[in-house]
């Protein structure tokens, strides 16, 4: 089950990753698909808005990078900012043959790429209309159009051509993240069997042996701070922050497996004890949990391509409990083992982590979180109120995409 979930998440990550950032690559391919421009020297000129306002050079830089990477043309490096003023002055004749020839001669290019921008969705998106124009003849030999999310600052960007921190964005930000984690230290489990009705508890029915034989009838049998083993957590998460806001929220879907580890411990009978006890195997009870949690998130603005964050969350969990030595009524009309039960749980979590930007759309993330899962079940027995509490600290590594 765990392998299937991990493989599914990795596949989903690959699909999402392949879908991110393809707009510029598609535009570059459309502009240069004609054989007439193959191998020619091409310069990318900053785009301008339909009202004549200068654009930032972000779109031009990204398109230039894609053209260079695809290799169909030879990209002429130019100091884009140095010709922004000239572009603004020449706006009215942007596609005039003389203007195109001037740019081509100035940059030593056989063709230039430029175009117009139109703001959409109240400035959150930009429609890009690009043209590839031959310098000598002013012939348009390539054209493409796309609409992209405006994920850059309106101020001049840093030397890398993009804002240094996700936190610096003045736009609405949404992330999709995938995590793979493991326990830090040893998570603990509290386990209690309790019946306040007419069905008394006997130690033999719980699959445990005592020096006093089959002890009962009892109202409760309990263990505290049991050491556990397990797998996960494995999770996917959707995160969102409002425009320019450091406050946001996240919805997380998480899978985890927890079992009691072999150990010398102690237990209580009807609240009396503790009495020595030995778990000599790790199969007394195994809990597989699928939780859905909402978290309030706070991110911290920095001047670097990193984004620290902290959160506080709560949610519900669906839990499968496998108890091969414990008797119940879930699988039979008579008390019998094994018992396979289902329990509803309530999850509380406090995550803290760090996102590290690796591209305009992708980041890596490391996280530590404290988490507790309180589960109720009854083994199908009237009056039974059994419980499991799993709590621990977990370390997770993951990757995220901005969409």
N, C-alpha and C positions, 0 to 999 in steps of 0.2 A: 504493500500500500504506500509506504513512504517513498520507495523508488519511483512508483508511478506518479506520485504528486510532484516529486523533484523534476522528473523528466518533463512533465506537463508544464511546470513553471519555466523550465529552461527553454522549451519550445515557444512558449508565449513570449518570453523575453526576446528571443531571436526574431520573432515576427514583429513585435513592437519596434525593436531596434532597427530592423530593415525598413520599416515604414517611416522612421523619423529622418528628416533631413533630405528626402529624395526630391523635393521641389526644385532646388537649385541644380541638382544633377540632371533632372529631366529637362530643365530649361537649357542648360549647356549643350545637351545632346541634340535638342531640337534646332538650336541656332547653328550648329556645325554639321548637320547631317548631309548637307550638299557637298559633293565631291569637289566643287569649285573652290572651296575654302581650305581644303586639306593641306596642312603644312604651312599655311600662310601665317605671317606675323600679325597678331591681333592684340589690340589694346582695349581695355574695358574702361569706359568713361563713367564718372558718377551719374546716376539717374537724377531726374528732377521731377517735381510734382507738376500737375497739369496747370496750376496757377502760377508757375514760374518760381516757386520757392525751392531753394536748394535742399537737396536730400542729404542725409548723412551718407558716408561712403560705405556703409555696411553691406548693402545689397551688391554693390559693385565688387567689393572685396570677396564676398562669398562666391559670387558667380565667377570671378577671376580664378579662385582656387579650384573650382570644379572644372573649368576649362583646362587649366594646367594639369590637373590629375587625369583627365580623360585622354589628353595627348593628341587630339585630332588637329589642333592648331598650336602654333608657338606663341605663347603669351608674352607680350612685351611688358616688362615691369615699368611702372610709371609712378610718380609722386602724385597720387590722386588729389590730395589736398591742395597742391599747387595750382591746379587748373579749375578748382571750384569757382573762384571768382570769375574766371573767364567764361565758364559754362553759364553762370548767371547772366553775364552781359550778353551772351550770344543766344539767350533763350528763344527770342523771337525767330531766330533763324537756325534753330538747332539742327534741322535736317536739310538745311540749304547746302547744295554741293560745295560751295566755297568753304563753309564752316567745317564740313566733314573732311575736305582735303587739308584744311589748316590743321585740324587735330591729328590727322594721319601723318602729315609731314613733321609736325612738332614732335610726335612720339616715335617716328620711324616705323609706323605700322602700315600694313597693306589693307587692313580693315579695322573698324572700330565697333565696339558694342556699346550702345547707350539706349535710352528709352525714357518713358514717362511713368510716373507713379500716381495712383489715385487712392486716397485714404478711404477706408470703409469701416463699418462697425464702430463709428465714433472714434476713429483713430487707432483702434486695436488691431486692425488688419490693413494690409497694403496690397493693392492690385498692381502688378508689375507688367508693363508692356515693353518688351525688349526688341531691339532691331540689331542685326549684324549688317553693317554698311561697308561696301568696298570703297576705299579711299579714293582711288583714281577716277572711278565712274559715278560714285554716289549711289550705286545700285544696292537695293536692299536684297540680300541673298539669304537672309534667315530671319525668322520672326517667331516669337513665343510669348505666351501670357500665363501668369500664375498669380494666385493670391496667397500671401504668406502672413503669418502672425507677426505683429510688430514686437519682437522680443529683444529690442535694444533700446538704450536710453536715447532721448532726443539730444542730449548733450554730446559733445565729441567723445568718441570712445577711446579707450586706452590704447597703448602701443600694440596690443595684440588684436585690435580690431573688434573687441567685444567687451561688454561690461565685465568687470572682474569678479563680481559676486552675484549669485542668484538673489541675494537679499537686496541688491541695489535696484531691482526692477520696480518700475512704477506701474506695472501691469498686473492683471490677475495671473496667478501662477498655479499650475496644477501639475502634480507629479504622479507617475505610476512607478512603484518600487517593488522589487522582489528581494526577499531576505532568506538566508539560510543560516541557522544559528545552532548553538549548543549551550548547555548549562555551564555557568561559571561557578565552580565549586560543586556542591552536591545539593540539589533541591530536596526539600523534605516533604513528607506526607503525614497527615494526621488521619487516622482511620477509626471509625466508630460504628459498631452495630448496636442498635437500640430499638426496643419494642415496648411501648407503653400500653399495648392491648392485651388480648387473651392468648397470644402466641409467644410463650416463653422461649428464651434462647438457651441452648445447650452448647457447650464447647465442642462436642462431637459434631454438631451440625455446621460449625464453622471450620471444620477440618483441622482443628488444633488439638494437640495432646498436652496434658498437664500432669504434674506429679500426683495429682489427686484424682485422676481418672476423668470421667465425664461429669463436668461440673454444671449444675443447673438446678432449677430454672433461674435464669438471670434476666435482668432488665437491660444491661449494657455490658459490652466488652469494647475496650478502646486501647489504642496505641498513639503515642505522640512522637513527633520528630523522627519519623522513620527515614532512613537513607533510601534514595531511589536511583534507578538507572533509567535510561530512555533515549529517545531520538527527537530531534528537532529543538526548537520550533522551526517550521517552514511556513513562510507567510507571503502574501501579496498585500499591497497597500495603495490606496488612492489618497493623495494629500492635496489640499487646496488652501490658498491664501488669497485674500482680496487685494485689489489694486493698491500697491504701496503699503500693504498691511503686514505687520509682524505677527498678527494673530490669525490662526487658521484652524483647520480641523482635518482629521484623517479617519478613514474607514479601513479596518484591517481584517483580513480573513486568514486564519492561522490553524495549522495542524500540529499536533504534538502527541508523543507516546510516552507514558510514564509507568514504571513498574517498581515494586518493592525489591530492594537489593537484599541478598543474603546478609544476615547480621545477627549479633546478639543484642537484644533490646529488653524492654519490659512492657507489661500491659497491666490494665486495671480491670477488675471484675466488679460490677455494680458500684464503681467509683472507689473501690478499695484496692490498695496496692501502693506502689507498683510491685509486680512479681516478675522474676526473670523469664525471658522468652527467647526462643531461637527460630529465626527464619533461615532454613537451610537451602532454599532455592529462591529464584526470582520470579516464580509464577503464581504466587499466592493471589495477587490481584494485579491486573494490567488495565490501564485506562488509556483509551485513545480519544483525544479531544479535538473537536473542530469548533473554533470560537469565532464570533463576529463582534468586533470591538470598535467603538467610536472614541476617538481621542481629541481633546482640545490641545492644540499645538502652539508653541511660541518659538519663533526663529529669531536669531540675533544677527543684525547687519554688521558686516565687516568690510574692510577695504581689500580683501583677498578673495580668491576663488573658493571660499569655503563658507559653509552655513551651519553653525551650531544650532541645535534645537533641543527643546524639552517638551514633554507632554504629560497629560493626565487623562486616563481613559477608563471606561467601564463597558461591559458587554455581557453577552450570554454565550454559553458553550453547550454543545451537544456531545455527550460522552458515552462511549461504549465501554462497559466494564465486563471483563472476562475473569471468572473466578472458578477455576477447575476443581478446587477442593471444598468449596463452600456450597451448602445445600440451600435451595430456594424453590419457589413455585413458578419461576418464569418459563421453564421448559417442560413442566409436568404438573399433573394435578396432585402429586404427592411430593413431599420434601425430598429432593434429590440433587445430586451434583452431576455435572457442573452447572453453574449458574451464569447465564449470560444476560446482563441487564443493561438498561439505558437510564442515564441520569441527566437531568438539566442542571447546568451550573451557572454561576455568576462570576465574571472575571473582572479583576481590578489590575491595572497596569500603570507603571510610571516609566516611560522611555526617555532616554537622553542620548543624543547622537551627533554626528558630524557628517554633513554632505560635502564632498570634494568634487568640484566641477572638473570634468575632463574634456568637454566640448560644449558647444552652445546648447545642445539638447540633452546631453547625458551627464550623469554624475555617479560617483561611487559613494557608498554610505556605510558607516560603522555605527553600531548602536549597542548600548547596554540598557537593560530594563529589569525592573523588579516586577514580578507578576504573581498573582494569587488566583487560583481557580477553586471555588467552593461548590461541591457537587452533592446533590441529594439523590438517593435511590432507595428501593425498598425490597429488592429480591422477589417481588410479587407477593409479599406476605402482608396481610391486613395488620394495621397498627405499627408496621415497621417504619423507622425513620433513620436509615443508615446515612452516613456521610463520609466524604473524602475531601480533604483540603490539601491542595498541592501548591507549594510556594517556593520561589527561588529567584535567582538572578541569572540572566541569560545574556550571552554575547551573540550578536548577529552581524554578518557582513552581507552587503547587497549592492544592487545597481538600480539606478532610477532614470526615468526619461521624462522630460518636460513635454507636455502636450497641450 
